[in-house]
Each structure stands twice: as C-alpha cells, then as structure tokens.
Amino acid sequence: MTIKQHLIKVGMNLSDIKALCENYLLENGVLCDETDRIKNDEWRRGLQMEEYLHKTLIDVAIPDMTFEELYYFIVKEGFLNLDFFGNLGHSIVKNKNDRIYTEKGNHKRLSDVEMFTFEPHISIPDSQYGYKREDIYYFDNNKLIKL
C-alpha cells in the first residue's frame, strides 16, 4: 500500500500529516534546526534523548512486535514519562475512540495497524523541562518507515 493509500484510508491528506510532525525550537529568537547547535545544555540533552528514542524505535521495531513489547523496550532508556496516561503514542485512525496505544497491556502487533505515532512526552533526570517529538510510522516490506 502506498503512503497516499494509507492517508486516504485514515481520512487525512499529506499536508495535514506533515503539519502534525513538524518540530521547532527557538533559542534567543534564533531558529535552531540542528539539535547539536542548541546552546542550552538542558534543552540539547532533552532533545537528544527524543532523537535517541526515535532512532531506537527504527532500530528495534519489527512487524510482529507488540505495542506492549515496544513500550517496555523504550521505557528502560532512562527518561521520565510525562504522558498523563503513560503511553508513548497511538494508532492513526479515522475515529479517535478507535485508537490503540503504545502502552503496557496492549498485545496488538505493530503491524496490526496501518500507521502509528511515536510521541514520547518526556523529561530527563534533573531537568525542569518537558520534551515531545511526534512522528508517524508505518511498515513497508517489513521495514519501519517514518512518514
């Protein structure tokens, strides 16, 4: 199935999806488009943790992995989960009430859904800030792809 077919299936268009996935940081009025260039050490470390978690997702996710297995693999990485419900993302569906979540107890396989978000809302130890990066992922020929 193509990306366009995925988007049509969930009732969204490409510009809506891309708008959901944009991340920006301004430091002293200057756009920082590369994490390593952020001068504030606390912000840089928090955003580097987000990047690390997303890279880890790409490295470990396989179609037969359950949402719970992914959850437990990720939560051992040394961050504080700030999500009110404790999840790390959800499936992309037309009706919000039909979402399934990346959380403990969810035994659905990652490949049971067309697409899913990965959006850990985190803090790092000794930080006063929270960080959140949301991207959308899907499998193509058993390989996890970031939209």
Protein Blocks (a to p, Z undefined) as FASTA:
>chain_A
ZZklmmmmnopafklmmmmmgccddeehiacfbfklpmblmlmmmmmmmmmmmmmmmmmp
cfklcfklmmmmmmmnopacfbfnlpabdcddfblklpccddehiacdfklpmbdcdddd
cddehiabdcddddddddeehiacdZZ
